[in-house]
């Protein structure tokens, strides 16, 4: 329990400090700001290891899966922020992960399990989690692009002092992530169709259909950007639509079954 409490507090402290930096222009040092978030990631990892029986396939329920996914998203976001000096995505990721960690603390551990974990299933799930993490970061960057563009149009030059790259660099990062994430999603769909029983059958069809529609959103955006130079609002609309569809496909029905109906 202590690991989870420290983790939640660490995520929220870093998120609040980053939001004050971005929107109130507080003069914080980035290394100090993200330190609680880094500590939270460590505490979150220790909580998962302590709270769940990772050696047993029967312990892999929705609560554990969303905690692993949110942790992977935070890892990816921190790595991205450090590599490209772009910390805009971290507050949302930290708040989201804090909520998932809190759910992991209070939810029962004996919820229905999600799958049998064969090597084929692991490959499918691994690519699915990777795609979700990467495409989530790309979606947050699309929000950032829209936010920075709006502030510049309003002649708010204070945005230039924030720890974020130029607009053209943000755009380049968005589409690099979209290419990588869409490739992972493509492999996830193919491995699911090849290796999972009833991938398009009863109980699984909505996941496959929503994932394929999401893949269509991301692929359409990449094609439109390459041929017609799509950017800005249409990028935000299609990335948000794709990410929402993936979230509904991965977690929607299980949330209803495991929480609302349990």
C-alpha positions as CSV (number, residue, x, y, z in Angstrom):
1,X,0.0,0.0,0.0
2,X,2.8,2.4,0.8
3,X,4.3,2.0,-2.7
4,X,1.0,2.9,-4.2
5,X,0.4,6.0,-2.0
6,X,3.9,7.3,-2.7
7,X,3.5,6.6,-6.4
8,X,0.2,8.5,-6.6
9,X,1.6,11.5,-4.7
10,X,4.7,11.5,-6.9
11,X,2.7,11.5,-10.1
12,X,0.4,14.2,-9.0
13,X,3.1,16.5,-7.6
14,X,5.1,16.3,-10.9
15,X,1.9,16.8,-12.9
16,X,0.9,19.9,-10.9
17,X,4.4,21.4,-11.1
18,X,4.5,20.9,-14.8
19,X,1.1,22.5,-15.3
20,X,2.2,25.5,-13.3
21,X,5.3,25.7,-15.4
22,X,3.3,25.6,-18.7
23,X,0.3,27.7,-17.8
24,X,1.5,30.0,-15.0
25,X,5.1,30.3,-16.2
26,X,6.5,29.4,-12.7
27,X,10.3,29.2,-12.8
28,X,10.9,25.6,-11.8
29,X,13.9,23.5,-12.8
30,X,12.8,20.5,-14.9
31,X,15.1,18.1,-13.1
32,X,13.5,18.9,-9.8
33,X,10.0,18.8,-11.3
34,X,10.2,15.3,-12.8
35,X,12.0,13.7,-9.9
36,X,8.8,12.9,-8.0
37,X,7.4,11.4,-11.2
38,X,10.5,9.2,-11.7
39,X,10.1,8.1,-8.1
40,X,6.5,7.4,-8.7
41,X,7.4,5.1,-11.7
42,X,9.7,3.1,-9.4
43,X,7.0,2.9,-6.7
44,X,4.4,1.9,-9.3
45,X,6.6,-0.9,-10.6
46,X,7.3,-2.2,-7.0
47,X,3.5,-2.0,-6.3
48,X,2.7,-4.1,-9.3
49,X,5.3,-6.7,-8.3
50,X,4.1,-6.8,-4.7
51,X,0.4,-6.6,-5.2
52,X,-0.1,-9.0,-8.1
53,X,1.1,-12.6,-8.6
54,X,2.9,-12.0,-11.9
55,X,4.0,-15.7,-12.1
56,X,0.4,-16.8,-12.4
57,X,-1.5,-16.3,-15.7
58,X,-4.7,-16.3,-13.7
59,X,-3.8,-13.0,-12.1
60,X,-3.8,-11.0,-15.3
61,X,-7.1,-9.2,-15.0
62,X,-8.2,-5.8,-16.2
63,X,-6.7,-3.9,-13.2
64,X,-3.3,-5.4,-13.7
65,X,-3.4,-4.9,-17.5
66,X,-4.3,-1.2,-17.3
67,X,-1.6,-0.6,-14.7
68,X,1.0,-2.2,-16.9
69,X,-0.2,-0.2,-19.9
70,X,-0.3,3.1,-18.0
71,X,3.2,2.4,-16.6
72,X,4.5,1.7,-20.2
73,X,2.9,4.9,-21.4
74,X,4.6,6.8,-18.6
75,X,8.0,5.2,-19.4
76,X,7.5,6.0,-23.0
77,X,6.5,9.6,-22.2
78,X,9.5,10.2,-19.9
79,X,11.9,8.8,-22.4
80,X,10.4,10.9,-25.2
81,X,10.5,14.0,-23.0
82,X,14.2,13.5,-22.1
83,X,15.3,12.7,-25.6
84,X,13.4,15.5,-27.4
85,X,13.3,18.1,-24.6
86,X,9.5,18.1,-24.9
87,X,7.7,17.7,-21.5
88,X,4.2,18.8,-22.5
89,X,2.8,15.2,-22.6
90,X,3.9,14.3,-19.1
91,X,1.2,16.0,-17.0
92,X,-1.6,14.1,-18.7
93,X,0.3,10.8,-18.6
94,X,1.1,11.3,-14.9
95,X,-2.5,12.1,-13.9
96,X,-3.8,9.1,-16.0
97,X,-1.2,6.8,-14.5
98,X,-2.0,8.0,-10.9
99,X,-5.7,7.2,-11.5
100,X,-4.8,3.7,-12.7
101,X,-2.5,3.2,-9.8
102,X,-5.3,4.3,-7.4
103,X,-7.7,1.9,-9.0
104,X,-5.1,-0.9,-8.7
105,X,-4.9,-0.1,-4.9
106,X,-8.7,-0.1,-4.2
107,X,-10.0,-2.7,-6.7
108,X,-10.3,-6.4,-5.8
109,X,-7.5,-8.5,-7.2
110,X,-9.8,-11.5,-8.0
111,X,-11.5,-10.0,-11.0
112,X,-11.9,-12.2,-14.1
113,X,-8.7,-12.8,-16.0
114,X,-8.1,-11.5,-19.5
115,X,-6.5,-14.3,-21.4
116,X,-4.3,-17.4,-21.4
117,X,-0.7,-16.3,-21.9
118,X,0.8,-18.4,-24.7
119,X,3.8,-17.1,-26.6
120,X,1.6,-16.2,-29.5
121,X,-0.7,-14.3,-27.1
122,X,2.2,-12.5,-25.6
123,X,3.5,-11.4,-29.0
124,X,0.1,-10.0,-29.8
125,X,-0.4,-8.2,-26.5
126,X,3.2,-6.9,-26.5
127,X,2.7,-5.2,-29.9
128,X,-0.8,-4.0,-28.8
129,X,0.6,-2.4,-25.6
130,X,3.5,-0.8,-27.5
131,X,1.2,0.6,-30.2
132,X,-1.2,2.0,-27.6
133,X,1.6,3.7,-25.7
134,X,3.2,5.2,-28.8
135,X,0.0,6.3,-30.4
136,X,-1.2,7.9,-27.1
137,X,2.0,10.0,-26.9
138,X,1.4,11.0,-30.6
139,X,-2.2,12.0,-29.7
140,X,-1.0,14.2,-26.8
141,X,1.6,15.8,-29.1
142,X,-1.2,16.6,-31.5
143,X,-3.0,18.4,-28.6
144,X,0.3,20.2,-27.9
145,X,0.7,21.3,-31.6
146,X,-2.8,22.7,-31.5
147,X,-2.2,24.5,-28.2
148,X,1.1,26.1,-29.2
149,X,-0.3,27.1,-32.6
150,X,-3.2,28.8,-31.0
151,X,-1.0,30.6,-28.5
152,X,1.2,31.9,-31.2
153,X,-1.8,33.1,-33.3
154,X,-2.9,35.1,-30.2
155,X,0.6,36.6,-30.2
156,X,1.5,35.1,-26.8
157,X,5.2,34.9,-27.2
158,X,5.7,33.7,-23.6
159,X,5.1,30.2,-25.1
160,X,8.5,30.4,-26.6
161,X,10.1,30.3,-23.2
162,X,8.7,26.9,-22.3
163,X,10.7,23.7,-22.6
164,X,9.1,22.6,-25.9
165,X,10.5,22.5,-29.4
166,X,9.4,24.5,-32.4
167,X,6.1,23.7,-34.2
168,X,7.8,22.1,-37.2
169,X,9.8,19.8,-34.8
170,X,6.6,18.9,-32.9
171,X,4.9,18.0,-36.2
172,X,7.9,15.9,-37.2
173,X,7.8,14.0,-33.9
174,X,4.0,13.4,-34.2
175,X,4.4,11.7,-37.6
176,X,7.5,9.7,-36.6
177,X,5.5,8.3,-33.6
178,X,2.4,7.7,-35.8
179,X,4.5,5.7,-38.3
180,X,6.0,3.6,-35.5
181,X,2.8,3.1,-33.6
182,X,0.8,2.3,-36.7
183,X,3.4,-0.3,-37.6
184,X,3.1,-1.9,-34.2
185,X,-0.7,-1.8,-34.4
186,X,-0.5,-3.5,-37.8
187,X,1.6,-6.3,-36.4
188,X,-0.7,-6.6,-33.4
189,X,-3.8,-7.0,-35.7
190,X,-2.0,-9.6,-37.9
191,X,-0.7,-11.6,-35.0
192,X,-4.1,-11.5,-33.4
193,X,-5.8,-12.8,-36.5
194,X,-3.2,-15.5,-37.0
195,X,-2.7,-16.8,-33.4
196,X,-5.8,-16.0,-31.4
197,X,-8.9,-18.2,-31.4
198,X,-12.1,-16.4,-32.3
199,X,-10.3,-13.1,-33.0
200,X,-13.2,-12.1,-35.2
201,X,-15.7,-14.3,-33.3
202,X,-18.0,-13.9,-30.3
203,X,-16.6,-11.9,-27.5
204,X,-13.6,-10.6,-29.5
205,X,-15.1,-9.1,-32.6
206,X,-15.6,-5.7,-31.2
207,X,-11.9,-5.5,-30.3
208,X,-10.8,-6.5,-33.7
209,X,-13.3,-4.2,-35.5
210,X,-12.5,-1.2,-33.3
211,X,-8.7,-1.8,-33.7
212,X,-9.0,-2.1,-37.4
213,X,-11.1,1.2,-37.6
214,X,-8.5,2.9,-35.4
215,X,-5.8,1.5,-37.7
216,X,-7.7,3.1,-40.6
217,X,-7.8,6.5,-38.9
218,X,-4.0,6.5,-38.3
219,X,-3.2,5.1,-41.8
220,X,-5.5,7.6,-43.5
221,X,-3.8,10.4,-41.6
222,X,-0.3,9.2,-42.6
223,X,-1.4,8.9,-46.2
224,X,-3.1,12.3,-46.2
225,X,0.0,13.9,-44.7
226,X,2.3,12.3,-47.3
227,X,0.1,13.2,-50.3
228,X,-1.9,16.3,-49.4
229,X,0.2,17.7,-46.5
230,X,-2.5,17.2,-43.8
231,X,-1.6,18.8,-40.5
232,X,-3.1,20.8,-37.6
233,X,-6.8,20.2,-36.8
234,X,-7.3,17.1,-39.0
235,X,-4.2,15.6,-37.3
236,X,-5.8,16.1,-33.9
237,X,-9.2,14.8,-34.9
238,X,-7.9,11.6,-36.5
239,X,-5.3,10.8,-33.8
240,X,-7.9,11.4,-31.1
241,X,-10.5,9.3,-32.9
242,X,-8.0,6.5,-33.4
243,X,-6.8,6.6,-29.8
244,X,-10.4,6.6,-28.5
245,X,-11.3,3.7,-30.6
246,X,-8.3,1.7,-29.4
247,X,-9.2,2.5,-25.8
248,X,-12.8,1.3,-26.3
249,X,-11.6,-1.8,-28.1
250,X,-9.0,-2.7,-25.5
251,X,-10.8,-1.8,-22.3
252,X,-14.4,-0.8,-22.9
253,X,-16.2,-4.1,-22.6
254,X,-14.0,-5.3,-19.8
255,X,-14.6,-2.2,-17.8
256,X,-18.3,-2.7,-18.0
257,X,-18.0,-6.4,-17.1
258,X,-15.4,-6.2,-14.4
259,X,-16.5,-3.1,-12.6
260,X,-20.1,-2.1,-13.4
261,X,-21.5,-5.6,-13.5
262,X,-19.3,-7.3,-10.9
